[in-house]
Amino acid sequence: MIYETIGVIGIVVICIAGLPQLVKTVKTKSVEDLSLPFFILILVGASLLLVYSFYIEDLIYIIGNILTILITVLLIACIVGWRK
């Protein structure tokens, strides 16, 4: 039970970790200091974890990885769209 709780807390932290960056980026429209390769790697990693989450049939991790992918895709779109 304790390990499941730790896992849920971990996935929640990972999901919300990108939100401050997304909010700041949308507010300032400044993307010059953001690393596109970093976010692409996060996207690849979260996508692979999503496949694994479906394999082990763990709904919490499926939802968490989908949210992480969504936030990361939005940040990549900002970088590509607003980069000079």
KEMIBA-616470 format. One line per field, with one value per residue: x, y, z of N, C-alpha, C in turn. Coordinates in nm, 2 decimals, m for minus. Layout:
<recs>
n.X X, ...
n.Y Y, ...
n.Z Z, ...
ca.X X, ...
ca.Y Y, ...
ca.Z Z, ...
c.X X, ...
c.Y Y, ...
c.Z Z, ...
</recs>
This chain:
<recs>
n.X 0.08, 0.19, 0.38, 0.23, 0.10, 0.32, 0.39, 0.17, 0.18, 0.43, 0.37, 0.18, 0.33, 0.52, 0.34, 0.24, 0.48, 0.55, 0.37, 0.42, 0.62, 0.49, 0.28, 0.43, 0.56, 0.35, 0.24, 0.46, 0.55, 0.80, 1.05, 1.31, 1.51, 1.44, 1.49, 1.45, 1.54, 1.54, 1.27, 1.17, 1.29, 1.17, 0.91, 0.93, 1.02, 0.79, 0.60, 0.68, 0.66, 0.39, 0.30, 0.40, 0.25, m0.01, 0.03, 0.08, m0.16, m0.23, m0.42, m0.37, m0.11, m0.14, m0.31, m0.15, 0.08, m0.04, m0.12, 0.13, 0.24, 0.06, 0.11, 0.38, 0.37, 0.23, 0.42, 0.63, 0.50, 0.47, 0.75, 0.83, 0.65, 0.69, 0.95, 1.22
n.Y m0.12, 0.13, 0.17, 0.20, 0.44, 0.61, 0.59, 0.71, 0.97, 1.04, 1.04, 1.24, 1.46, 1.46, 1.51, 1.77, 1.91, 2.03, 2.23, 2.50, 2.60, 2.59, 2.78, 3.01, 3.04, 3.07, 3.31, 3.50, 3.45, 3.39, 3.19, 3.15, 3.06, 2.80, 2.45, 2.27, 2.00, 1.88, 1.88, 1.72, 1.48, 1.43, 1.39, 1.16, 0.98, 0.98, 0.89, 0.63, 0.53, 0.55, 0.35, 0.13, 0.16, 0.10, m0.17, m0.28, m0.22, 0.00, 0.24, 0.49, 0.56, 0.56, 0.78, 0.98, 0.98, 1.05, 1.32, 1.43, 1.40, 1.57, 1.83, 1.85, 1.84, 2.08, 2.27, 2.22, 2.29, 2.57, 2.64, 2.58, 2.74, 3.00, 3.06, 3.26
n.Z 0.00, 0.08, m0.12, m0.35, m0.29, m0.28, m0.55, m0.67, m0.57, m0.68, m0.96, m0.97, m0.90, m1.11, m1.32, m1.27, m1.28, m1.52, m1.55, m1.43, m1.61, m1.85, m1.80, m1.76, m2.00, m2.18, m2.08, m2.11, m2.37, m2.43, m2.55, m2.60, m2.42, m2.38, m2.42, m2.70, m2.77, m2.51, m2.44, m2.64, m2.58, m2.33, m2.42, m2.58, m2.38, m2.20, m2.37, m2.42, m2.17, m2.14, m2.32, m2.18, m1.95, m2.04, m2.10, m1.84, m1.74, m1.57, m1.45, m1.32, m1.39, m1.66, m1.70, m1.58, m1.75, m2.00, m1.93, m1.89, m2.14, m2.29, m2.17, m2.24, m2.52, m2.57, m2.48, m2.66, m2.90, m2.84, m2.84, m3.10, m3.25, m3.15, m3.16, m3.27
ca.X 0.00, 0.28, 0.45, 0.13, 0.08, 0.44, 0.38, 0.07, 0.24, 0.53, 0.31, 0.12, 0.44, 0.57, 0.24, 0.23, 0.61, 0.56, 0.27, 0.47, 0.69, 0.39, 0.21, 0.52, 0.59, 0.23, 0.23, 0.57, 0.57, 0.95, 1.09, 1.45, 1.59, 1.39, 1.56, 1.37, 1.58, 1.50, 1.13, 1.14, 1.33, 1.06, 0.79, 0.96, 1.01, 0.66, 0.52, 0.72, 0.60, 0.25, 0.28, 0.42, 0.14, m0.12, 0.07, 0.06, m0.30, m0.23, m0.49, m0.31, 0.01, m0.19, m0.36, m0.03, 0.16, m0.12, m0.11, 0.27, 0.25, m0.01, 0.18, 0.50, 0.33, 0.20, 0.55, 0.70, 0.43, 0.51, 0.89, 0.83, 0.57, 0.73, 1.10, 1.25
ca.Y 0.00, 0.25, 0.19, 0.25, 0.58, 0.68, 0.60, 0.81, 1.10, 1.07, 1.07, 1.37, 1.56, 1.47, 1.58, 1.92, 1.98, 2.11, 2.34, 2.64, 2.64, 2.62, 2.91, 3.12, 3.05, 3.13, 3.45, 3.58, 3.41, 3.38, 3.05, 3.15, 2.98, 2.66, 2.35, 2.18, 1.86, 1.83, 1.85, 1.60, 1.36, 1.41, 1.34, 1.02, 0.90, 0.97, 0.81, 0.49, 0.49, 0.53, 0.22, 0.03, 0.17, 0.02, m0.31, m0.33, m0.18, 0.09, 0.36, 0.61, 0.59, 0.60, 0.92, 1.07, 0.99, 1.13, 1.46, 1.47, 1.42, 1.69, 1.95, 1.86, 1.88, 2.22, 2.34, 2.20, 2.38, 2.71, 2.66, 2.58, 2.85, 3.14, 3.08, 3.36
ca.Z 0.00, 0.09, m0.25, m0.44, m0.25, m0.33, m0.69, m0.71, m0.54, m0.78, m1.09, m0.96, m0.90, m1.25, m1.41, m1.24, m1.29, m1.64, m1.56, m1.41, m1.73, m1.95, m1.77, m1.78, m2.14, m2.25, m2.04, m2.17, m2.51, m2.45, m2.56, m2.64, m2.33, m2.36, m2.50, m2.77, m2.75, m2.38, m2.44, m2.73, m2.50, m2.23, m2.49, m2.61, m2.26, m2.15, m2.47, m2.40, m2.04, m2.16, m2.38, m2.07, m1.85, m2.09, m2.08, m1.70, m1.71, m1.45, m1.49, m1.26, m1.47, m1.80, m1.69, m1.56, m1.87, m2.09, m1.89, m1.91, m2.29, m2.33, m2.13, m2.32, m2.66, m2.57, m2.47, m2.79, m2.99, m2.81, m2.88, m3.25, m3.30, m3.11, m3.17, m3.38
c.X 0.09, 0.34, 0.35, 0.11, 0.20, 0.44, 0.28, 0.12, 0.34, 0.47, 0.24, 0.22, 0.50, 0.47, 0.23, 0.37, 0.62, 0.47, 0.33, 0.55, 0.59, 0.32, 0.30, 0.55, 0.47, 0.22, 0.33, 0.59, 0.73, 0.99, 1.24, 1.54, 1.54, 1.46, 1.47, 1.41, 1.53, 1.35, 1.09, 1.18, 1.22, 0.94, 0.81, 0.95, 0.87, 0.57, 0.56, 0.66, 0.45, 0.22, 0.29, 0.30, 0.01, m0.09, 0.04, m0.08, m0.31, m0.29, m0.42, m0.19, m0.03, m0.23, m0.24, 0.05, 0.09, m0.11, 0.03, 0.29, 0.18, 0.06, 0.31, 0.48, 0.30, 0.33, 0.62, 0.63, 0.46, 0.65, 0.89, 0.76, 0.62, 0.88, 1.13, 1.36
c.Y 0.13, 0.27, 0.24, 0.40, 0.66, 0.69, 0.70, 0.95, 1.14, 1.11, 1.20, 1.48, 1.58, 1.54, 1.73, 1.99, 2.07, 2.23, 2.48, 2.69, 2.67, 2.75, 3.02, 3.15, 3.11, 3.28, 3.54, 3.56, 3.41, 3.24, 3.04, 3.06, 2.84, 2.57, 2.26, 2.03, 1.80, 1.79, 1.73, 1.47, 1.33, 1.34, 1.19, 0.93, 0.88, 0.88, 0.66, 0.44, 0.47, 0.39, 0.11, 0.04, 0.10, m0.13, m0.36, m0.29, m0.10, 0.22, 0.49, 0.65, 0.62, 0.75, 1.02, 1.09, 1.07, 1.28, 1.51, 1.50, 1.54, 1.82, 1.96, 1.90, 2.03, 2.31, 2.33, 2.29, 2.53, 2.73, 2.67, 2.70, 2.99, 3.16, 3.17, 3.31
c.Z 0.00, m0.05, m0.35, m0.41, m0.30, m0.48, m0.74, m0.68, m0.64, m0.92, m1.09, m0.97, m1.05, m1.34, m1.39, m1.26, m1.41, m1.64, m1.53, m1.54, m1.84, m1.93, m1.80, m1.93, m2.22, m2.21, m2.11, m2.32, m2.54, m2.44, m2.59, m2.55, m2.31, m2.46, m2.57, m2.76, m2.62, m2.38, m2.53, m2.65, m2.39, m2.30, m2.53, m2.49, m2.20, m2.24, m2.45, m2.27, m2.05, m2.22, m2.26, m1.97, m1.90, m2.08, m1.94, m1.65, m1.58, m1.49, m1.44, m1.35, m1.61, m1.80, m1.67, m1.68, m1.98, m2.06, m1.92, m2.06, m2.34, m2.30, m2.22, m2.46, m2.67, m2.56, m2.60, m2.90, m2.97, m2.86, m3.03, m3.31, m3.27, m3.12, m3.29, m3.47
</recs>
